[in-house]
Amino acid sequence: MVVGFEPPVTHFSAATSAIFIYLLALLFCYVLYRLSRIFLPEFLQDYVIDFFKTLAFCTYCFGHGVVRNAHGHLGYVLCVVPLNTASVLLFNLGDGTPLSAWSKYLRGLLPTGKFLLKVSAQIMAGFCAWELGHFILGLDFHPSFAEKINQKAHCNSDLRIAALAGFFLEGTGVAYDFWMNQQTLSTYRPLDIALKFTNTAMIVCFGKIYILNV
């Protein structure tokens, strides 16, 4: 290597870069998810499975941001729906969000102690997803990755409205989405899941459009 010469960095398109993020997050979490089911004692499996399932879905958001910036809402929907549908079918055990655990707790399917431990594992996964996502960004697949890494210390929201209005907006969207997820939209499970994720993606897009116009 010539002193003072830095080899050129290979960059990919935004869509390809997002797919790399999705695949790396999926493979990392799924392998550990499967291993935890094989090697861990049964009393730990529920919490570790929840952790890796939640970690995957939270890390996907780094890819969502890349594809949305380059291809808008349509690109976002076309990535989110098949990816999340496939992930639910692959991660077929455990809960990927605290809302799922909360629903089971309210229906008496989870004791209080187990509910709190599951939610704690999911919250920890959310923090770890921040680090895993930035580690993947460090692989520099796309020019925008460097900017995102430089902004790591800053966590800003697109929401530029009063806090109370923001909580109402987010709460309404989450409540409607949660209600929809409790319905049966199709007896064919993959289609049922895909329709529900389409609903979720559309809520996110409409919320984004609203935020940009307030």
Steps between C-alpha positions, in 0.01 A plus 500: 500500500639840398558735794245780502270320254153409620316246284160611366192399696244289316153644542171342397159641416269599784271201440792254492653658810168470685474135399850440640387655831189284505689179419779561752253582778277205409783247478672618819180494706354184348815292552518604867123455533530141377805425713328633811213257441746211476755569771344722767306359795125518459444762771719749307381427148187717505693815588796440267268414210307823564830688509626383161159526334463860619863576411439399138189714454660802667819474294301485176413866559851599391428349159155657490655845539740443210236375258244765600745785437580364155169351383234668712192344654446244225852363538449486876176303470646260242786420740315494831212271409688197356790535745286514811263231374791262437652588838180419691485162327868431573493623861191294569539497879521785749375858498663769288343802671393589855145539369483129425611418853259760640210342309582157641532646849159667481345173385654318797742299287810641671568539873622841613861396560539335161333795328745745658800285407383464140447875461838568660666267247321680215603844627860381529476375141394848390815652651718228346339557159636856509853362534453214252350736243792741525747211482342398167506863381873492572538255211437805276284343229349837406626864510225595745635256761787730597258786569278275712798385705605861559148569631512204739519719809192696394154345513254744349135443422320605183208595721490878526177542694406543866586204722136433594393503136792272416399247764141511375608451139738214579258342746211507255709343225636227729155425644343466155789288375485278807124456461543409133765242588251324728260448208501213250526645150565170322493132595829460308753605764774649275239716324346598834841612628581685177170691507561606860850621422363689201264675739791578735716635216217721372447645849871586516488663155188702577655610829816609320296696245305669779816593690655658190192715450456636854 
